[in-house]
Amino acid sequence: MAKRSKGTATTKAGGHSKPAARKPAKDGGPRRVYAVLGKVTYAGGAPAAGLTVIAYDKDESSQDILGRATTDATGAYKIPYTEADFRGSKKERGGADVVVCVHDQNHELLFTSKKQNSAPAQYRLNIQLPAKQFIVRGVVKDTGDKPLPNMLVRAFDRDLRREETLGMARTDAQGRYQIGYSPAQFTRAEKGSADLVVRVMAVDGKTELAKSDTLFNAPAHAEIDLIVSADKRYTDTEWERYHRDLTPLLEHILPQDLTDEDLQFLQGETGIVLLHLRLLRHAYRWSVEHRQHQLPTEAFYAFLRQGLSPDWPQFLQAGPTRWRAAIKAAVGAKQVPQALSSQSDFVVKKLQEFAVELTFSAVHETFNTFTRPVGLLLSGTTLFPQLQRQIAGLLLERKPGEDPQLWWKRLSDAGVPVQAVNTARFAIETDALIGGHVPTLKVLQTGVAKSFGTAQELASLKREQWKEVARKAADGGPMSMPRHWQIKWRAPFPPNL
């Protein structure tokens, strides 16, 4: 039986002296009929006619409507319901866990009863509306000031060591909520107002996402806004969440095949930032282009989310330090799964291989004086190919504005022989001096300057030696280079030579 609510509602389990009425079920068997019934009166005892009474079956995280009724001229109401309205399976026993709410003609909440666990079949609840009705309302937002819809909000009356649930509601499309409650629900009946605490709960109804400070002696109409931080709101990562939201919509379309029009539709349907959708598509395209290396697609997404260039050659110029930092930052920001951290070394190693090969294979329009492919500069030397690739890999760590002496020290510290360090230094310094004219560099590397260790030593060459360098560069010149370099070096030798 329900406990008697002090001064606001009386309960009585009706129908114990005679069996509850049964109606025939559709299959011919009897079906028990349940009901919540009683009278609603105002604080002075007058009948409360024309009010809406709603009965709910309430559990920890949700409540289902059992039925509703309108009070008649005497304030009487009756809400019938069946087992199908509250029983999830035939194995369940007992009655519904009933909560009754009363609303006026403007749909404002006037009263909420305490929960009656396993209510009897004929549950009589007489309600006296309180002289004073309490409401707490507010807005739930994220840290970016964006309203959060469909969030579960609960209000509590706090005492020293316990709390009493006053009510719950879900936020609307604008993140607003409103919860009504009555003095009958206070932890101590003699209290004139609640010591109010409001919480935002996760989907499971148990995990707290945000909590207000205690509002002592809350006024009849209190306003409490709450902010839910991203780390509380999402237990999964951006990568996982986006895939969960997008998968049902993509059907048989692959992410890399999405058009700009598709992305616009998905943005409107899911609310995912359009830029993030573009980066997701780009990550899948890179993954397909380099599938033979089996790099995880979420790694490409991590790099793009952290602002690295979407242009492949420029991206490879970022170097190992920035790649590692991007993965660490993306994992820390919950943009990609934590598991990517354990793959970081593998991913960086593969990207280094990509980057080194690119420095030997082509001159891309995005290369500038600083980032000219080192492999191309080393390919004209007498260094063994394996040593050339080691040096090219180590120099991926170069940074604009960094003292070049640190580059040569990095090579020495890695065990590169002194002569090989000098050869690399001469190639890089001379390349900058002659404006990137590779044919001239190759003539120097294989001729009069093959033993030089710095570009400064070029000052020792005589005028006739420079004329010979220019003649050989013109003779071998662009036509001796791969075809995709010929356009770049139409001049037979650098103008400043």
C-alpha positions in Angstrom: 0.0 0.0 0.0 1.1 3.6 -0.6 2.1 5.6 2.4 -0.3 8.4 3.4 1.0 11.7 2.0 0.8 14.2 4.8 -1.9 16.8 4.1 -2.0 16.2 0.3 -3.1 12.8 -0.6 -4.7 9.7 1.0 -4.3 6.2 -0.5 -6.4 3.2 0.0 -6.1 -0.2 -1.6 -9.7 -0.9 -2.8 -11.2 -4.2 -3.8 -9.6 -6.5 -1.2 -12.9 -7.9 0.0 -14.0 -9.0 -3.4 -12.0 -10.2 -6.5 -11.0 -7.6 -9.0 -13.1 -7.6 -12.2 -11.7 -9.5 -15.1 -12.4 -9.0 -18.7 -12.1 -11.7 -21.3 -8.8 -11.5 -23.3 -8.8 -11.7 -27.0 -7.6 -15.3 -26.8 -10.6 -16.2 -24.6 -8.8 -16.1 -21.2 -9.5 -13.6 -18.4 -7.5 -10.4 -18.3 -7.2 -8.4 -15.0 -8.3 -4.8 -15.2 -6.4 -2.2 -13.1 -7.3 1.3 -12.2 -6.1 4.4 -10.4 -9.1 6.4 -9.0 -10.0 9.0 -6.5 -10.9 12.6 -6.0 -8.9 15.8 -6.5 -9.7 18.8 -4.3 -8.2 22.2 -3.8 -6.3 23.1 -0.6 -9.6 24.4 1.0 -11.4 21.1 0.2 -13.4 22.3 -2.9 -13.7 19.8 -5.8 -11.1 20.4 -8.5 -13.1 19.9 -11.7 -11.8 19.9 -15.3 -8.2 19.0 -14.4 -6.1 16.4 -16.3 -4.9 13.5 -14.2 -2.1 11.3 -15.7 -0.9 8.0 -14.2 2.6 6.7 -15.0 4.5 3.5 -14.5 7.9 4.8 -13.4 11.3 3.0 -13.2 14.8 4.3 -12.5 15.3 6.1 -15.9 12.0 6.4 -17.6 8.2 6.5 -17.1 5.4 5.2 -19.3 1.9 6.6 -19.4 -0.7 4.1 -18.0 -3.6 6.5 -18.9 -5.2 9.8 -18.3 -8.6 11.2 -17.2 -10.3 14.6 -16.6 -11.8 15.2 -13.2 -15.6 15.6 -13.2 -17.7 18.2 -11.3 -17.1 16.4 -8.0 -13.3 16.2 -8.7 -13.5 12.4 -9.3 -11.3 10.6 -11.8 -10.7 7.1 -12.8 -7.8 5.8 -15.0 -8.2 2.1 -16.1 -5.2 0.2 -17.5 -4.1 -3.4 -18.2 -1.1 -5.5 -17.5 0.1 -4.9 -21.1 0.6 -1.2 -20.1 3.3 -1.9 -17.5 4.4 -5.5 -17.7 7.3 -6.3 -20.0 7.0 -10.0 -19.9 4.8 -12.8 -18.4 7.5 -13.5 -15.8 7.1 -10.2 -14.1 5.0 -10.1 -10.9 3.3 -7.4 -8.9 1.6 -4.2 -9.9 2.8 -1.1 -11.6 5.0 1.4 -9.8 2.5 4.2 -10.0 3.1 8.0 -10.0 0.2 10.4 -10.6 0.4 13.9 -11.9 -2.3 16.6 -12.1 -2.2 19.4 -14.8 -4.4 22.4 -15.2 -6.1 23.5 -18.5 -2.9 25.3 -19.5 -0.9 22.0 -19.1 1.0 23.4 -16.1 1.9 20.8 -13.5 0.1 21.2 -10.2 0.9 18.0 -8.4 3.1 14.9 -8.5 2.5 12.0 -6.1 5.1 9.9 -4.5 5.7 6.6 -6.3 3.5 3.7 -5.1 5.5 0.5 -5.7 3.5 -2.5 -7.0 0.3 -0.7 -6.7 -2.9 -2.8 -6.1 -5.3 -3.5 -8.9 -7.7 -0.8 -7.7 -5.4 1.9 -6.4 -7.3 4.7 -4.8 -5.5 8.0 -4.5 -7.3 11.1 -3.2 -5.4 14.3 -4.0 -5.5 17.6 -2.2 -3.7 20.2 -4.3 -1.1 22.1 -2.3 -1.7 25.8 -1.7 1.7 26.5 -3.2 3.1 24.8 -6.3 6.9 24.7 -6.9 8.6 24.7 -10.3 12.3 24.5 -11.3 13.2 25.2 -14.9 16.3 26.0 -16.8 18.5 25.3 -19.9 21.1 22.5 -20.4 24.0 23.5 -22.6 27.5 22.2 -23.6 30.7 24.2 -23.0 30.3 25.8 -26.4 26.9 27.3 -25.3 25.0 25.0 -27.5 21.6 23.8 -26.1 21.4 20.0 -25.5 18.1 18.4 -26.4 16.6 15.2 -25.0 18.8 15.2 -21.9 17.4 13.6 -18.7 17.2 16.1 -15.9 16.2 15.2 -12.3 15.4 17.4 -9.3 16.1 16.5 -5.7 15.2 17.8 -2.3 18.4 17.5 -0.2 18.6 16.8 3.4 21.7 16.2 5.6 22.4 12.7 4.5 19.7 11.8 2.0 17.8 13.1 -1.0 14.2 12.7 -2.2 13.5 12.7 -5.9 11.1 15.6 -6.7 10.7 14.9 -10.4 12.3 14.5 -13.8 12.0 15.8 -17.3 13.8 15.7 -20.7 15.0 18.8 -22.3 13.3 20.0 -25.5 14.9 21.0 -28.8 16.2 24.3 -27.2 17.7 22.4 -24.2 14.9 23.7 -21.8 13.4 21.6 -19.0 10.7 22.2 -16.4 10.0 20.1 -13.3 7.1 20.7 -11.0 6.8 19.4 -7.4 4.8 19.8 -4.3 5.6 20.2 -0.6 4.3 16.7 0.0 7.5 15.4 -1.6 9.9 17.2 0.7 12.2 15.0 2.7 10.8 16.5 5.9 7.1 17.4 5.9 7.6 20.5 8.0 9.8 22.1 5.5 8.4 25.1 3.7 10.6 24.8 0.7 13.1 22.4 -0.9 16.9 22.5 -0.6 17.1 22.0 -4.4 19.7 20.0 -6.4 19.3 19.4 -10.1 21.3 16.8 -12.0 21.7 15.9 -15.7 21.9 12.2 -16.1 23.3 9.9 -18.8 21.1 7.5 -20.8 21.4 4.8 -18.2 19.7 7.1 -15.7 22.6 6.4 -13.2 25.7 8.3 -14.5 25.8 11.9 -13.5 26.8 14.3 -16.3 26.3 17.6 -14.5 25.1 18.8 -11.0 24.0 22.1 -9.7 25.0 23.6 -6.4 22.4 23.3 -3.7 19.8 26.0 -3.8 18.7 26.3 -0.2 15.1 27.4 0.5 14.3 27.3 -3.2 11.6 29.8 -4.3 8.4 28.7 -5.8 9.8 29.3 -9.3 13.5 28.6 -9.4 15.8 28.7 -12.5 18.8 26.5 -12.6 20.9 26.2 -15.8 23.5 23.4 -16.2 26.5 22.9 -18.4 27.6 19.5 -19.5 31.3 19.2 -20.4 32.3 17.2 -23.5 34.3 14.6 -21.6 31.2 13.9 -19.4 28.7 13.9 -22.2 30.6 11.5 -24.4 32.1 8.3 -23.2 33.1 7.3 -26.7 35.3 9.2 -29.2 34.3 11.6 -32.0 35.4 8.9 -34.5 33.2 6.3 -32.9 30.2 8.6 -32.4 30.3 9.9 -36.0 30.4 6.4 -37.4 27.5 5.3 -35.2 25.4 8.2 -36.4 26.4 7.9 -40.1 26.3 4.2 -40.6 22.5 3.9 -40.8 22.3 6.8 -43.3 25.1 5.7 -45.6 23.4 2.4 -46.6 25.8 1.0 -49.3 27.7 4.2 -50.0 31.4 4.2 -49.0 32.6 7.3 -47.1 35.3 8.1 -49.7 32.6 8.2 -52.4 30.4 10.8 -50.7 29.8 14.0 -52.7 29.6 17.5 -51.4 25.8 17.3 -51.7 25.9 14.1 -49.7 27.9 15.8 -46.9 25.4 18.7 -46.8 22.5 16.2 -46.3 24.4 14.3 -43.6 25.3 17.5 -41.8 21.6 18.5 -41.7 20.5 15.0 -40.6 23.1 14.4 -37.9 24.3 17.8 -36.8 27.9 16.8 -37.4 30.1 19.8 -38.3 30.5 20.0 -42.1 34.3 20.4 -41.9 34.5 17.2 -39.8 32.5 15.3 -42.5 34.9 16.6 -45.2 37.9 15.5 -43.1 36.4 12.1 -42.6 35.9 11.7 -46.3 39.5 12.8 -47.0 40.8 10.4 -44.4 39.0 7.5 -46.2 40.4 8.6 -49.5 43.9 8.6 -48.2 43.3 5.2 -46.7 42.2 3.8 -50.0 45.1 5.4 -51.9 47.6 3.8 -49.6 45.8 0.7 -48.6 48.8 -1.6 -49.3 50.5 -0.1 -46.2 47.5 -0.9 -44.0 47.6 2.3 -42.1 44.5 2.9 -39.9 42.0 5.3 -41.3 41.5 6.9 -37.9 45.2 8.0 -38.0 44.6 10.0 -41.1 41.5 11.5 -39.4 43.6 12.4 -36.4 46.2 14.2 -38.5 43.6 16.2 -40.4 41.6 17.1 -37.2 44.9 18.4 -35.8 45.3 20.8 -38.7 48.0 19.0 -40.8 47.8 19.7 -44.5 45.3 17.7 -46.6 47.9 17.9 -49.5 49.8 14.6 -49.3 53.3 15.9 -50.1 52.9 18.8 -47.8 51.6 16.5 -45.1 54.6 14.2 -45.4 56.9 17.3 -44.9 55.4 17.8 -41.4 57.7 15.1 -40.1 57.7 12.6 -37.3 57.6 15.0 -34.4 54.4 16.7 -35.6 52.8 13.3 -36.6 53.4 11.9 -33.1 52.1 15.2 -31.5 49.0 15.1 -33.7 48.1 11.5 -32.7 48.7 12.3 -29.0 46.5 15.4 -29.1 43.7 13.7 -31.1 43.6 10.8 -28.6 43.6 13.3 -25.7 40.8 15.3 -27.2 38.7 12.1 -27.7 38.7 12.7 -31.4 40.0 9.1 -32.1 40.1 5.9 -30.1 42.8 5.4 -27.4 43.9 2.3 -29.2 45.6 4.5 -31.8 48.2 5.5 -29.3 49.6 1.9 -29.4 49.9 2.1 -33.2 51.7 5.5 -33.2 55.2 4.1 -33.8 54.0 1.9 -36.6 52.1 4.7 -38.3 55.1 7.2 -38.0 57.5 4.6 -39.3 55.4 4.0 -42.4 54.9 7.7 -43.0 58.7 8.2 -42.8 59.1 5.6 -45.5 56.5 7.4 -47.6 58.3 10.7 -47.0 61.8 9.4 -47.8 60.7 7.8 -51.0 58.9 11.0 -52.1 62.2 12.9 -51.7 63.8 10.6 -54.2 61.0 10.1 -56.6 59.7 13.5 -57.8 59.7 17.3 -57.4 56.2 18.4 -56.4 54.9 21.9 -56.9 54.5 22.3 -53.2 58.2 21.9 -52.5 60.0 25.2 -51.7 63.6 26.1 -51.1 63.6 24.8 -47.6 61.7 21.6 -48.2 63.3 20.6 -51.5 63.5 16.8 -51.5 66.7 15.8 -49.8 66.8 12.4 -51.5 66.9 14.1 -54.9 69.9 16.1 -53.7 71.7 13.0 -52.4 71.0 10.8 -55.4 73.9 12.4 -57.3 76.4 11.6 -54.6 78.6 8.5 -54.2 76.8 7.6 -51.0 75.3 4.1 -50.8 71.5 4.2 -51.4 70.8 2.8 -47.9 72.8 5.6 -46.3 71.1 8.2 -48.6 67.7 7.0 -47.2 68.9 7.1 -43.6 70.1 10.7 -44.0 66.8 11.7 -45.8 64.8 10.1 -43.0 66.8 11.9 -40.3 66.4 15.3 -42.0 62.6 14.9 -42.1 62.9 16.4 -38.6 64.2 19.8 -39.9 62.2 22.8 -38.9 62.0 26.2 -40.7 64.2 28.7 -38.8 66.2 26.0 -37.1 70.0 26.5 -36.9 71.4 24.2 -39.7 74.2 23.2 -37.4 71.6 21.2 -35.5 70.8 19.2 -38.7 74.4 18.1 -39.1 74.7 17.3 -35.3 71.5 15.2 -35.6 73.1 13.2 -38.4 76.4 12.7 -36.4 74.5 11.7 -33.2 72.6 9.0 -35.3 76.0 7.5 -36.3 76.2 8.8 -39.9 79.9 8.8 -40.9 81.6 12.2 -41.0 82.2 12.1 -44.7 78.6 11.3 -45.4 77.5 14.2 -43.2 79.7 16.6 -45.1 78.4 15.2 -48.4 74.8 15.8 -47.3 75.7 19.3 -46.0 77.3 20.3 -49.3 74.3 19.1 -51.3 71.7 21.0 -49.2 73.7 24.2 -48.9 74.7 24.3 -52.6 71.1 23.6 -53.6 70.0 26.7 -51.9 72.9 28.7 -53.4 72.2 27.7 -57.0 68.4 28.0 -56.7 67.6 24.4 -56.9 69.2 23.7 -60.3 69.7 19.9 -59.9 71.7 19.4 -63.1 74.3 21.8 -61.9 74.4 20.3 -58.5 75.0 16.8 -60.0 77.9 18.1 -62.1 79.4 19.6 -59.0 78.9 16.5 -56.9 80.5 14.2 -59.4 83.2 16.6 -60.6 85.3 19.4 -59.1 83.4 19.6 -55.8 82.9 15.9 -55.0 85.2 16.1 -52.0 83.7 19.4 -50.7 82.0 19.4 -47.3 80.4 22.8 -47.3 79.1 25.2 -49.9 81.6 27.8 -48.7 84.3 25.7 -50.4 82.8 26.6 -53.8 84.6 30.0 -53.4 87.9 28.2 -54.2 86.8 27.3 -57.7 88.3 29.4 -60.6 86.4 31.1 -63.3 87.4 28.5 -65.9 86.2 25.7 -63.6 82.8 27.4 -63.3 82.6 27.7 -67.1 83.3 24.0 -67.3 80.5 23.3 -64.8 78.1 25.4 -66.8 79.0 23.7 -70.0 78.5 20.2 -68.6 75.2 21.2 -67.0 74.1 22.5 -70.3 75.2 19.4 -72.2 73.7 16.9 -69.8 71.1 19.5 -68.6 67.4 19.0 -68.5 67.2 16.3 -71.2 69.3 14.0 -69.0 66.7 14.3 -66.3 63.4 12.5 -65.9 60.8 14.1 -68.1 58.7 15.6 -65.3 61.8 17.6 -64.3 62.6 19.0 -67.7 60.0 21.8 -67.6 61.4 23.0 -64.3 65.0 23.3 -65.6 64.6 24.6 -69.1 67.6 26.9 -68.5 70.9 25.1 -69.2 72.4 26.4 -65.9 71.2 28.7 -63.1 71.2 32.4 -63.9 73.2 33.4 -60.9 76.0 31.0 -61.9 
